[in-house]
Amino acid sequence: MYHNLHSPSEHRRRRWRRIRVAAALAACAFFASLCSFQARCAGIRREVLRLHVIANSDSDLDQRAKLYVRDELLRAGAALFDGSINAASAEAAIAPRVPELERCAQKALLAFGLNYPVRVEVGEDYFPTRVYEEAGVTLPAGRYQAVRVILGGGEGRNWWCVMFPPLCLPAARARRPVALDALFTGGQLRVLRSNPKVEIRFKIVELWEGLLERLRQS
């Protein structure tokens, strides 16, 4: 007859050891997966160029002015906003046109009955996670190369879009569908086509990138 050589307490200790080992392995696997996800997000951010129009305030008048200026800029700068300028070439292509774009935005504001200053900048800006439902694409949070149009004090709700690849500009509707698989790796495409409501790593990346942004501004 065989006797159990281990006491109940020893069994409990062994069970908890196995649980701790399994938990540690699961945590390591999740951390490795998160690092890989973050690396793919960083690769996406390097390829994307965004357009960012920031209103003077949240008043109804300033918000309507923001959209009016946006429409006038897109019409006047059709050659720039046709989806052909990527993140790498943005500064060289757009910087020489900044005074022209500022004059256009200022003229649009005057036509709208407002007369506060306008600035157009090309550089990095922070964006939260954003889903573009028409394109079936999710862009992760973080800093992207962007064309920023700042109206007045720039303290109001903003409007943003993706210039490259052209996912939501009016010009994008007239162009052939964007071949995302020619711009992004397979791993990056899986990120772009993920649902942030299901993919918890989007939220973790957004929390991390938001923390980095607050540290930059402190």
C-alpha positions as CSV (number, residue, x, y, z in Angstrom):
1,M,0.0,0.0,0.0
2,Y,1.4,3.4,-1.0
3,H,1.3,6.3,1.3
4,N,1.3,10.0,0.3
5,L,4.7,11.2,1.2
6,H,3.7,14.9,1.0
7,S,1.6,16.7,3.5
8,P,-1.4,18.9,2.5
9,S,0.7,22.0,3.2
10,E,3.4,20.8,0.8
11,H,0.8,20.1,-1.9
12,R,-0.5,23.7,-1.5
13,R,3.0,25.1,-1.7
14,R,3.8,23.2,-4.9
15,R,0.5,24.2,-6.4
16,W,1.1,27.9,-5.7
17,R,4.6,27.6,-7.1
18,R,3.2,26.2,-10.3
19,I,0.6,29.0,-10.4
20,R,3.3,31.7,-9.8
21,V,5.5,30.2,-12.6
22,A,2.6,30.1,-15.0
23,A,1.7,33.7,-14.1
24,A,5.3,34.8,-14.6
25,L,5.5,33.1,-18.0
26,A,2.2,34.6,-19.0
27,A,3.3,38.1,-17.9
28,C,6.6,37.7,-19.8
29,A,4.7,36.6,-23.0
30,F,2.3,39.5,-22.7
31,F,5.2,42.0,-22.1
32,A,7.0,40.6,-25.2
33,S,3.8,40.9,-27.2
34,L,3.3,44.4,-26.0
35,C,6.9,45.4,-26.9
36,S,6.3,44.0,-30.4
37,F,3.0,45.8,-30.7
38,Q,4.6,49.1,-29.6
39,A,7.4,48.6,-32.2
40,R,4.8,48.1,-34.9
41,C,2.9,51.3,-33.8
42,A,6.2,53.2,-34.0
43,G,6.7,52.0,-37.5
44,I,3.2,53.1,-38.5
45,R,3.7,56.6,-37.0
46,R,6.9,57.1,-39.0
47,E,4.9,56.6,-42.3
48,V,1.8,58.7,-41.6
49,L,1.4,62.4,-42.3
50,R,-1.6,64.1,-40.6
51,L,-3.4,67.4,-41.1
52,H,-4.4,69.2,-37.9
53,V,-6.7,72.3,-37.8
54,I,-7.0,73.7,-34.3
55,A,-9.8,76.2,-33.5
56,N,-9.4,79.4,-31.5
57,S,-11.9,78.2,-28.9
58,D,-14.9,75.9,-28.4
59,S,-17.4,78.6,-29.1
60,D,-19.9,77.8,-31.9
61,L,-18.6,80.6,-34.0
62,D,-14.9,79.6,-33.7
63,Q,-15.8,75.9,-34.4
64,R,-17.7,76.9,-37.6
65,A,-14.7,79.1,-38.6
66,K,-12.4,76.2,-38.2
67,L,-14.3,74.1,-40.7
68,Y,-14.6,77.0,-43.1
69,V,-10.9,77.6,-43.0
70,R,-10.2,73.9,-43.4
71,D,-12.4,73.8,-46.6
72,E,-10.7,76.9,-48.0
73,L,-7.2,75.5,-47.3
74,L,-8.0,72.2,-48.9
75,R,-9.3,74.0,-52.0
76,A,-6.4,76.4,-52.3
77,G,-3.8,73.8,-51.5
78,A,-5.2,71.0,-53.6
79,A,-1.7,70.2,-55.0
80,L,-0.4,69.8,-51.5
81,F,-3.3,67.9,-50.0
82,D,-3.7,65.3,-52.8
83,G,-2.3,62.5,-50.7
84,S,1.1,62.4,-52.5
85,I,3.2,64.0,-49.8
86,N,4.4,61.6,-47.2
87,A,5.8,62.1,-43.7
88,A,9.4,62.0,-44.8
89,S,8.9,64.7,-47.5
90,A,6.4,66.9,-45.7
91,E,8.8,69.5,-44.3
92,A,10.7,70.0,-47.5
93,A,7.5,70.1,-49.6
94,I,5.3,72.2,-47.4
95,A,7.6,74.5,-45.5
96,P,8.1,76.8,-48.6
97,R,4.3,77.1,-48.9
98,V,3.7,78.0,-45.3
99,P,3.4,81.8,-45.9
100,E,0.9,81.1,-48.7
101,L,-1.2,78.8,-46.6
102,E,-1.2,81.3,-43.7
103,R,-2.4,84.0,-46.1
104,C,-5.1,81.7,-47.4
105,A,-6.3,80.9,-43.9
106,Q,-6.2,84.5,-42.9
107,K,-8.2,85.5,-45.9
108,A,-10.8,82.8,-45.1
109,L,-11.1,84.0,-41.5
110,L,-11.6,87.6,-42.7
111,A,-14.3,86.4,-45.1
112,F,-15.9,84.6,-42.2
113,G,-15.9,87.9,-40.2
114,L,-13.1,87.1,-37.8
115,N,-9.6,88.7,-37.6
116,Y,-7.3,86.7,-35.3
117,P,-3.8,85.4,-36.2
118,V,-3.1,82.2,-38.0
119,R,0.0,79.9,-37.8
120,V,0.8,77.0,-40.0
121,E,3.5,74.6,-38.8
122,V,5.1,71.4,-40.0
123,G,6.4,69.1,-37.2
124,E,5.5,66.4,-34.8
125,D,2.3,66.5,-32.8
126,Y,0.6,64.1,-30.4
127,F,-2.6,62.3,-31.4
128,P,-4.8,59.9,-29.4
129,T,-5.9,56.5,-30.8
130,R,-8.2,57.2,-33.7
131,V,-10.5,54.9,-35.8
132,Y,-11.2,55.8,-39.4
133,E,-14.2,53.7,-40.0
134,E,-14.6,54.4,-43.7
135,A,-11.1,53.1,-44.3
136,G,-11.3,50.3,-41.7
137,V,-8.1,51.6,-40.1
138,T,-7.1,52.4,-36.5
139,L,-4.1,54.6,-35.9
140,P,-2.4,54.1,-32.5
141,A,-1.7,57.0,-30.1
142,G,1.6,58.9,-30.3
143,R,3.5,61.6,-32.0
144,Y,3.1,61.9,-35.8
145,Q,4.5,64.2,-38.4
146,A,1.7,66.8,-39.0
147,V,0.7,70.0,-40.8
148,R,-0.8,72.1,-38.0
149,V,-3.1,75.0,-38.7
150,I,-3.5,77.0,-35.5
151,L,-6.3,79.6,-35.4
152,G,-6.0,82.4,-32.9
153,G,-5.1,81.0,-29.5
154,G,-5.5,77.4,-30.6
155,E,-7.5,76.5,-27.5
156,G,-10.5,74.9,-29.1
157,R,-11.5,71.4,-30.3
158,N,-9.5,70.4,-33.3
159,W,-10.1,68.6,-36.6
160,W,-7.6,66.2,-38.0
161,C,-7.2,63.9,-40.9
162,V,-4.6,61.7,-42.6
163,M,-2.8,63.3,-45.6
164,F,-0.6,60.3,-46.3
165,P,-1.8,57.7,-46.9
166,P,-4.8,59.7,-48.0
167,L,-7.5,58.1,-45.8
168,C,-10.0,60.8,-45.3
169,L,-9.1,64.0,-47.3
170,P,-11.6,64.9,-50.0
171,A,-8.9,64.2,-52.6
172,A,-8.7,60.6,-51.4
173,R,-12.2,59.9,-52.8
174,A,-11.0,60.8,-56.3
175,R,-7.8,58.7,-56.1
176,R,-7.5,55.0,-56.5
177,P,-7.8,53.0,-53.2
178,V,-4.6,53.2,-51.1
179,A,-2.6,50.0,-51.2
180,L,-1.7,49.9,-47.6
181,D,0.2,46.6,-48.0
182,A,2.7,48.5,-50.2
183,L,3.4,50.9,-47.3
184,F,3.3,48.8,-44.2
185,T,4.6,45.4,-43.1
186,G,2.3,42.5,-42.3
187,G,2.6,43.1,-38.6
188,Q,1.8,46.8,-39.0
189,L,-1.2,46.0,-41.1
190,R,-2.6,43.8,-38.4
191,V,-2.3,46.7,-36.0
192,L,-4.0,49.1,-38.4
193,R,-6.9,46.7,-39.0
194,S,-7.4,45.8,-35.3
195,N,-10.4,46.9,-33.3
196,P,-9.3,49.0,-30.3
197,K,-12.4,47.9,-28.4
198,V,-11.1,44.3,-28.5
199,E,-7.3,44.9,-28.6
200,I,-6.3,46.0,-25.1
201,R,-2.8,46.9,-26.2
202,F,-4.1,50.0,-28.0
203,K,-5.2,51.4,-24.6
204,I,-1.8,50.5,-23.0
205,V,0.1,52.2,-25.8
206,E,-2.2,55.3,-25.4
207,L,-1.6,55.5,-21.7
208,W,2.2,55.1,-22.2
209,E,2.4,57.7,-25.0
210,G,0.1,60.1,-23.1
211,L,2.4,59.8,-20.1
212,L,5.5,60.6,-22.3
213,E,3.6,63.5,-23.8
214,R,2.9,65.0,-20.4
215,L,6.5,64.5,-19.4
216,R,7.6,66.4,-22.6
217,Q,5.3,69.3,-21.7
218,S,6.3,69.5,-18.0
